Amino acid sequence: MKPQAVFDIFSQICQVPRPSKYEEKISKWLCDFAAAHGIEHLADEAMNVIMRVPATPGYENHEGVILQAHMDMVAEKDGDVQHDFLADPIETYVDGDFLKAKGTTLGADDGIGIAMALAAITDKNLPHPAIECLFTVDEETGLTGAMKLKDGVLKHKRLINIDSEDDGQIFIGCAGGIDTLAKMHYEKSPISNIQSSIAIRLSVNGLLGGHSGDDINKGRANANQLIVWFLARIWPQTECQLARIEGGNLRNAIAREAEAVIVIPMAFKEQIRIEWNHYVAQMEGVFGEVEKDMRLDLETTDMPETIIPTDKAYRLIMALCECPHGMIAMSKEMPGLVETSTNLASIKMKQESTSLPSREGAGLGSYFIEVNTSQRSSIEASKHHLKWAVEQALSMACDEVTHGDGYPGWAPNPNSPLLEVVKQAYIDLYKDEPQVLAIHAGLECGLFLEKYPYLDMVSIGPQMYGVHSPQERLSISSTERCYAWLCETLKSL
């Protein structure tokens, strides 16, 4: 596998557990790597790691550059895979031109960016100006590393972000984003007419999922929606009681799996099965061309002990049906760019350690259902308009709706001097011109600009598919091309 130095380092990174919010081990590994190679380094209070290497002979008077990537990875796995992301290494294998992981996310987002940067600064034969490497934590779930980066730490005025996923493309802008989190508190209720009822488990599996920025406009199904739509369809006429509903995982991943357990009178058993078969056929008609491995299953299951109160369960289903998901608008300035979108990311059942008092003084309940969503837009006003629309929908059922701090977008600068150097390096290597684009996914660049407004930035990366899902795969040949491009850029700088 070439470049050998890059893949050797990436292999080492795959041995270090590094899910978002748990970057202690990878932060220490990076510091140990720097120390072993005699590289000046520091770790800040957030566990971001900064490395500095001097210019090579002849480049001492050239302006320096920052190479930036993030340490954390999305921890997603197939439902039947046993893997502890806090302890187990990522098991990789080669399939043709692709590097993949066995039943889990690969973590090339953004471990391969780190590997490229480390390979470059440890290559004794690569001429370059002074380089700072900035490796941040928690990019995937909160951007807290970028947010907590202090003023004055970075010395240079040019930054190459190595966190993109498309071969031969340079990104010069990204969407801003914000999360909306809703909770519906409740107390468990007994099952009505339990002796004459039956419990049924509905499940959705095998969806592509993917990145809620990059893949939101590709017509993929959302497992949460598939479950909720069917429940809304059968609820009025079947005396349905809801015992369980869960689906999705991370806020920036399209939900791949979901399930619900319902209790219905025995008399409706055959009707439910007929309705389910009709529904499956309809969903295959809608998503079948995209979701080749979609599985929608109905089976009887053990009777649950309790249910969610029926009135609250119904309001929740209706609220989730009303909650928008998917692409909302395309950009008018940049053809092909998604401007605004939202992701119905996860539905989770949880238990409070103690009952929470409501504003009226009554108990909200010892249990709650948590709905996590994320909104993205290149236009700041549209991002906030969409979060309010999501809040309005979820407030139909949820007694608590909050928004995250959000993060700013990165406005494109088509006149960037750094962009011209990176473009020319690609042309010199491959006799072809790279595409210059903005991306709907979030990057840390917007946050860097808040503290370092003078930064000139671009983002590049090798070709990846299925990012944020167990189908994640990294093109080996594209990695070789991208690393050669990075090295040519450093020479040109």
Secondary structure, DSSP 8 states (H G I E B T S, - for coil): --SHHHHHHHHHHHTS--BTT--HHHHHHHHHHHHHTT-EEEE-TT--EEEEE---TT-TTS--EEEEEE--B---B-TT----TTT----EEEETTEEEESSB---HHHHHHHHHHHHHHT-TT---S-EEEEEES-TTTT-HHHHH--TT----SEEEE-----TTEEEEEE-EEEEEEEEEEE--B--TTGGGEEEEEEEEE-----BTTTTTTS----HHHHHHHHHHHHHHHHT-EEEEEEEE--TTB----EEEEEEEEGGGHHHHHHHHHHHHHHHHHHHTTT-TT-EEEEEE----S-B--HHHHHHHHHHHHHS--EEEEE-SSSTT-EEEEEEEEEEEEEE-SS--B-TTSSB--SEEEEEEEEEEESSHHHHHHHHHHHHHHHTTT-SEEEE---B--B---TT-HHHHHHHHHHHHHHSS--EEEEESS--THHHHHHH-TT-EEEE----EESTTSTT-EEEHHHHHHHHHHHHHHHHH-
